[in-house]
Amino acid sequence: FLELCWECRERAGHVPGATSGPVGVFAGTNNGTYFQRHVQAHPDLIEKLGAFQVMVANEKDYIATRIAHKLDLNGPAISLHTACSTSLVAICQAVDSLRAGQCDMALAGAASVVCPPRSGYRYQEGSMLSPDGHTRTFDQNAQGTVFGDGAAVVLLKRLSEALVDGDPVYALIRGGAVNNDGGRKASFTAPSSEGQAAVIAMA
């Protein structure tokens, strides 16, 4: 994710160290399965490096502050974790921060990489995972989801300033919103249509 943040800023023409105003970071990641599967299996190396240092390097709560530290960014550095909606919520929080004047630019996104790679899953009747390994979003034949690996980040800026600075503008965010279904859904992992409609209307 650090690599992607650097590349994102380069593509936008704002390399680290060449920005005068505050730049925020809003980011999240999934559970640290690399740490669980590979690092914890070597207690001798953990002891050699120090348990605290290993924890700081692997704990997902530090994703945003680590990016801010490595890229010398002094805007808000907010790590957030809302499961499947993490990257979208990160963007909403970044937009709010830009509107409030807390930063002049903001990196927003998330990463999800599961170890071991291509490990698959065991299907259970009534669970959220697809019985046939396919996700059919908004399809009448949808039966569940399949998780994948990936990471993405965008650089956000107020439109008026982006135009003055001659930045490439690929999209404009006209509205955003965040809500929660509470208890009005079939199960913890099944969003309600009422909640989805409400957040779309709010946005």
Secondary structure, 3 states (H helix, E strand, C coil): CHHHHHHHHHHCCCCCCCCCCCEEEEEEECCCHHHHHHHCCCHHHHHHHCHHHHHHHHCHHHHHHHHHHHHCCCCCEEECCCHHHHHHHHHHHHHHHHHCCCCCEEEEEEEECCCCCCCCCCCCCCCCECCCCCCCCCCCCCCCECCCCEEEEEEEECHHHHHHHCCCCCCCCCCCCCCCCCCCCCECCECCHHHHHHHHHHC
